[in-house]
């Protein structure tokens, strides 16, 4: 079940001052993987357990899910992982400006809310402003990973990133999409889609060497 909240409602338009990386992490110099729309958090929990020399941040607009994820994280004593509540289209840019240049190495956006009706397309999470915020913080060879089981949504996401001059789609030869999740860790939605034999559309974009210009 997808539990929607309207990111354009007045409540979610209030910018939040998110904790700096030095407050979030004991070893704040580690490379950072940011997961936008972290949902129940199992994806990042598994990654943080496997890779203790990385820091992981999950940003989620549904506050009860953030509380649930933080409870699980604390129980596992994972000090290289944090879940934060925010609307990324409002709060991401200021927060990323605190990062050391190039420290943001990976961003994942997986199975975001589709907002099927055309009049609701503006509620979809991936927009040009988010990409520019990521591009400004990410150095050459950083990556964005996207996946969805809804082709029209995936197409909309790739069209948005293709228009951004700071990212190039990773070449996968004769394949149209990436076959496998590159992290070998699956989200709950990914597991559900595979169980239902649904196609999953995936792509990786690499930060090129163009200097970011405001």
Buried (B, 14 or more C-beta within 10 A) or exposed (E): EEEEBEBEEEEBEEEEEBEEBEEBBEEBEBBBBBBBBBBBBBBBBBBBBEBEEBBBBBBBBBEEBBEBBBEBBEEEEBBBBBBBBBBBBBBBBEBBEBBEEBBBBBBBBBBBBBBEEEEBEEBBBBEEEBBBBBBBBBBEEBBBBBBBBBEEBBEBBBEBBEEBEBBBEBEEEEEEBBEEBBBEBBBEBBEEBBEEEEEBBBBBBBBBEEEBEE
